[in-house]
Amino acid sequence: MKIYERADTHMAKIYDVKKGGIRYRVKQSAIENSNKKIERNAIKCLLCNEIIESKETHDLVWCKCKSVAIDGGKDYQRILGDSKNYTSYEK
């Protein structure tokens, strides 16, 4: 992954990131967050009170009532559903 720094825009640095031949434009915060390690990828559904956890990279897990889901394992976090229906869960 090659990172090319661009000018400051609205007090946030913008970078062109080239990955796999494709160039993406990302903010500095996105690059900083990509270096953070996910220890546990889990959320709690507020409708059915179930705690769901994604343990592998493409492990999409739905709660019992199918209102929220989580994916990504320790590589990334993708949450499906309304943000009012879940809360992050850390043990």
Protein Blocks (a to p, Z undefined) as FASTA:
>chain_A
ZZdddddeehiacddddeehiacdddfklmmmmmpccfbdcdddfklopacddfbfklcc
ddfkopaccehijmbccdedjfklpccddZZ
